[in-house]
Each structure stands twice: as structure tokens, then as C-alpha cells.
Amino acid sequence: EATRKYLVQVAEGREAAPEEGGAPSAGPVYRCAAGAGGASPPAVPGLESCWDIFRLSVEKYPGNPMMGRREIMDGKAGKYTWVTYKEVYDTVIKVGASIRSCGINKGGRCGIYGGNSPEWVVSMQACNAHGIYCVPLYDTLGAGAIEFILCHAEVEIAFVEEKKIGEVLKTLPNATKFLKTIVSFGKVSPDQKEKVEQNGLSIYSWSEFVLKGDGAEEKYELPPKEKADICTIMYTSGTTGDPKGVLISNKSIITIVSAVDEFLRNSNEQIREDDVYISYLPLAHIFDRVIEEVFIHHGASIGFWRGDVKLLVEDIGELKPTIFCAVPRVLDRIYGGLQDKVSTGGFLKKTLFNVAYKYKQGNMIKGSKHEDAASIFDKLVFTKVLQNENNSKMAVLI
């Protein structure tokens, strides 16, 4: 019942109707109450496909920093180094041409297996550019699930994190029914190359594959894309039987991007081009995938973590993201950490924090913006909490 004030029912549930062609049963349809009585989010002018999200931002924000990762020097992580929207676009076009040169056209299937990285996003955008189905694979999946998805989705080319290549090689020769090309996000060892070629496949390092498309960009025109076209096939993690694939259209992604913007507007927030996001939730999951599309839509910046949960706090401290996305388990850890600090701060500090929290929360419920809800308490209480969290600049948590 507590959620009903946030939801509007727009359609009734229905029973299965085998006599009408086998239509399955379906539950009621709900939409966010913030969207004008459950109406669909407003259409975004110019967006017909996921490719348009990126393409239009490159036109509008070519010099903005798009993706960053920490520079590793002598085994130590340094500052984040960035590539601009235009630089990413140039690489995407080359990678797209390389994919097409492997004989994969619109409607083909491309797997992406590995942790979040700039190469992951480049590979995805190359798929979007040519209307190729992007098939993400959780980086926690083992060889059995990987083999199933590669065969079930009829994946023809797979982009793979360097340390995950061994898992893909375990799927050979069974996966070779459709799989013909493997591309490493890093390097390829001689042993890996030998085993792949013994099974009749091709394998490239990242630099080799980018060079493969250099100069061939004009040869492969970008095909027209429509809202109804499938852009990605997302699989479940396979905890209950074989992983199950969900066909997701361009329209679905575009609609959710608009919905996130609408939700933030109704919460007196918005994403700006100077916002920074840390990419650590799996891109193989729709939540992070859509949020990163939202950031790209606004010309904002995405910094990638190093892939180690023990180093996440340090990465956050260096990147200083302004918006943070989390799942309940992560929020429980953050909440627990803050509660511990408040509880050990003594009676006076604990009382002051609780009073400040309730006051600010009350004003935000009444409609005040985050930065206006309790400006005095922000200076006296909450700023000190943020300073303790690696000088965070975080303003919004989703």
C-alpha cells in the first residue's frame, strides 16, 4: 500500500487465453504517478535509436570529457585521464567498420563479456551505429553459461576483457557454430591465438581491431535504425536454470532515458553536462546501462572503477562523482557506515545529526530542492559528513 501513492494502474491483468493463439497471462500494468496520471514519458525530439543518443551528444558536446579511467604508473593508480566525446566517436566509427569487415551486418549479434570499461562502451556504441544486437554477458558468468548464451543468441563476434579470454576459450569448439571472431579489450597471448586459430576462428587485440577499421569507415555506411528495432539482448544471470534472454528495443531504452529525466525533474533535480558518474554497477544489467545512456544524452562524464570492490571508495574519492547509483546492498553498506560514525560521535553530535536529518527530509518531502532544504544544517552537519567521505561532491543518489 505504501507504494500506491507513487504508482498509477493503467491496465488490468488478464488470464491466459489459449484459444486466442496462446496468449499468456499478464499482471496489471502500473506507471509512475509523477508522469501526469501515469502517462508515458515525453518523447525526446530527434531520438529514434540508441545511436542517436550518442550521435547527437557528440554534435552538441564534442569537447566534453566522456569517459575516464585511472592511470596506472608503477603499479599505483593515479588521476583519471579522459577522452572526449569526439575522440570516442572516432574510435567507435573505426570499430564499427572493423565489425562490418568481419561480415556482420544489421541484425547480427555481438557479445560483450567483461567488467565495465571504456572499451565496453565503445563496443556497444559500434553495435548501435550499425544496428547490430548487443549481447552483454555478466563478467561473473562461468564457461557453461557463456557457452549457452553465445549459442542461444547466435553470437558471431565477441568482445572480451583480457583476463576473461580463458573462459571463452573453454567454450570451444561448441561455440564455433556461430562465433567466428574474438576481440580482446587488451592483448592476446601467442597460446591464445594458436588455440583460437586451431578452431577456425580469428582473434585480435584491441589495438589491432581498431586499426583494422582505420580507413575503411566510408566503405560501410551506417544503416537506418528505427525505434522498433532490437538494440540489445539482455540475459538473466542464470541462477534458476539456463540464462533467459530479453529482447530490448531502441524505443524501450529511449523511453527509459526520458523517464529518468522526467523523474529527476519531478524531484527538483536534473543531470547537467558537468555532472560526473562512476561506472561500477554491471553494464550487463539494464539499470547501469540506462543510467549511462542518460549521462551520455546530457554530455556528462563517466569515470570507470578499477573493478575491485575493495578499491571502490578510493576510486570515488579520486573521481568525486556528483551522482551515484546504487542497489539496496550497496545502500545498506553506506547506511551502516554512516550510522556507525554518527553513533560513535557522542550524544550531542548524534542528536544534532538526527534533528538536522528530520528537518531536511521534511522540507524535501514538501518540495524543497536538495541544496535549499536545510542550508544551515548543510554547513554545520552534512558537509562534515561528506568531507569525511573523501571530499565527495555527491549531490544525488539514485
Beta strands, then each sheet from edge to edge (+ up, - down):
strand 1: 7-11
strand 2: 29-32
strand 3: 65-73
strand 4: 76-84
strand 5: 109-113
strand 6: 133-137
strand 7: 157-160
strand 8: 181-184
strand 9: 202-204
strand 10: 230-235
strand 11: 245-249
strand 12: 276-279
strand 13: 301-304
strand 14: 323-324
strand 15: 396-397
sheet 1: 1+ 2-
sheet 2: 4+ 3- 13- 12-
sheet 3: 6+ 5+ 7+ 8+ 9+
sheet 4: 10+ 11-
sheet 5: 14+ 15+
end
